[in-house]
Amino acid sequence: MNENTEYRLRILTWNVNHRTRKKAIPAVLTEGILSLNPDVIVLTEYVEGPDHSNLCNSLKGGGLAVQFHSQAGRHNQVFIASRFAATVGSLAPPTDLYHAVPNWLHVRLAGPLLDIFGMRVPCYKLAIQRRSYWDWFETAVQPLFPRPAVIIGDINCDPRSLTGHGPKHLKRLATAGWHLPEPTGDASYISYKGKHSRLDHALATPAVNVRSASYIDSANGFFFMGSGRGFLSDHAPLVLDIVLPKVELG
């Protein structure tokens, strides 16, 4: 970080594959996260369970002491931890969007001024549900455009696709000036049948300088994504390196 003019941040998002279950969180999962040196982490498809306090304490020990998670209960949730002071933001999906609320979390960093939105698009079965979600999303994020903001997580689609509601709305936002970085790496998800997909992405306003975006399937001796024993999830972490101008509060 340039102490005089800018902040350099590393944001990591990872779908940890709890699938609405209170699964055990092995210590190696936290160790793997910390080995990638993130400043902010966004865990999706997370469910608060008996190991939640252990996860929180381990992350605190690694410097990620400011922590939030979305609505509790037997739902997929979003968990965010940061090295910087932060508060919960106010932007949330409407309650009539099925399963959207616990899969969304708005946090506002107070050191570097940055709004972070951790998200996972629910696996809607009906086209009308997918359309309703993405119609809400495109409209809701428009007021963020003038300020530093990053929306990041599992969007359950590939923006490069020629069909689908998600790609259509994301392409419109990109045309309007939002950054939609193309992560390096082959894929962020592997199905139980071995099919690879690119489902985890970030969207940033023009005030955010995105230096790089990468899928990390393995690193530092940790195997983040794969099928079968020995792999921590069916998703790979997406790591986003950004630069923000240092703004004085006034």
C-alpha angles and dihedrals in degrees: 000000000000100000093208107044116010151022122229112204135182114207119191126194123186135174102219096194102236091145093202090308128119094238125180114264109218118214089239090067092061091041090054092050093049091047088067091058099228124181092201129019128198114193116193131190085032124150122196108238143149091301094053095100091048090053091048093049094047091051091047088054088055093052099263094116102145106081140176137168133188129245113330126227135077095324136101106268140188121241121194127187126180142184088218133070111266145166134209113267128221105236111105136149118264114265093242090069100095112243093344098114100062089043093061133066129176117201126176117209115216101195100054101022102243137139112217122194116193112197148167118192107226117242095255113192097198125069091223090058092050091047093049092051096049093043088055092045097052092047096043097052097049094089089057093065098094096051136056108278138152124196110195141166144068108339093176094228142070111246089212091065117115093218139044137067096264097055091045094054094042092052090052090052091049090051088052091057107272117137113243103178120204105229120225115239131068102265147344098212138042120193124218086258091056098254114148123216140171103232104142117080147149133227120198136185120241090258088069118078105212107204098178145346122200141173110224111200092168136001141152091015094307123120105209103171131036145091124269133016120343096034121105098212145348088248131066122226115257111219119200121191113199140172124216129187113245107248123195115227112238 
